[in-house]
Amino acid sequence: MRVLVKFFGGIRKIVGASEKEYELKEGARVSDILQILLQNFPEIEREQVLFALNHKYATLEDELKDGDEVAIFPPVNGG
């Protein structure tokens, strides 16, 4: 299955792209995306990040489906 991952803030700078598409096996979870990113960009581990799945906050345990969109972004502060 294919999943589109969008990057924001410091993560975008680390990855060097605003989005990338990943091919994953059925049953993959948000945590699988994070593991792929950590393997390729270990400096991401120093960043605090949140996840959204199809425009709703997500956890690492949320299961992905073909065509899903995952966003990875820093915590947002209000003021």
C-alpha positions as CSV (number, residue, x, y, z in Angstrom):
1,M,0.0,0.0,0.0
2,R,1.1,3.6,-0.6
3,V,1.0,6.3,2.1
4,L,1.8,10.0,1.6
5,V,3.8,11.5,4.5
6,K,4.0,15.3,4.8
7,F,6.7,17.0,6.9
8,F,6.5,20.3,8.7
9,G,8.9,22.5,10.8
10,G,12.3,21.1,11.7
11,I,11.4,17.6,10.3
12,R,10.9,19.1,6.9
13,K,14.5,20.6,7.1
14,I,15.9,17.3,8.3
15,V,14.2,15.2,5.6
16,G,14.8,17.9,2.9
17,A,11.4,17.6,1.4
18,S,7.8,18.7,2.2
19,E,6.4,15.2,1.4
20,K,7.4,11.7,0.4
21,E,5.4,8.7,-0.6
22,Y,6.2,5.3,1.1
23,E,5.3,1.8,0.1
24,L,4.3,-0.2,3.2
25,K,3.0,-3.7,3.9
26,E,-0.7,-4.2,4.9
27,G,-1.2,-3.7,8.6
28,A,1.5,-1.1,8.9
29,R,1.1,1.5,11.7
30,V,2.2,5.1,12.2
31,S,5.1,3.7,14.2
32,D,6.4,1.9,11.1
33,I,6.7,5.3,9.3
34,L,8.6,6.7,12.3
35,Q,11.0,3.7,12.2
36,I,11.7,4.2,8.5
37,L,12.4,7.8,9.1
38,L,14.7,7.1,12.1
39,Q,16.7,4.7,10.0
40,N,17.2,7.2,7.3
41,F,17.4,10.4,9.4
42,P,18.5,9.5,12.9
43,E,18.6,13.1,14.0
44,I,14.8,13.1,14.0
45,E,15.1,11.3,17.4
46,R,16.1,14.7,18.9
47,E,12.9,16.3,17.7
48,Q,9.5,16.4,19.5
49,V,6.9,15.4,17.0
50,L,3.2,14.9,16.7
51,F,1.3,12.9,14.1
52,A,-1.9,13.3,12.2
53,L,-3.6,10.7,10.1
54,N,-5.9,12.1,7.4
55,H,-6.1,15.5,9.2
56,K,-6.8,14.1,12.7
57,Y,-4.3,13.6,15.5
58,A,-2.9,10.1,15.5
59,T,-0.9,7.8,17.8
60,L,1.9,5.5,16.9
61,E,-0.4,2.5,17.1
62,D,-2.9,3.8,14.5
63,E,-3.2,1.4,11.5
64,L,-2.6,2.8,8.0
65,K,-4.6,2.1,4.9
66,D,-3.8,2.5,1.2
67,G,-4.0,6.2,0.2
68,D,-3.7,7.5,3.8
69,E,-2.0,10.8,4.5
70,V,0.3,11.1,7.5
71,A,1.6,14.5,8.7
72,I,4.5,14.8,11.0
73,F,4.9,18.2,12.8
74,P,6.3,19.9,15.9
75,P,4.1,20.6,18.9
76,V,2.1,23.8,18.4
77,N,2.1,26.5,21.1
78,G,-0.8,28.9,21.4
79,G,-0.6,32.3,22.8
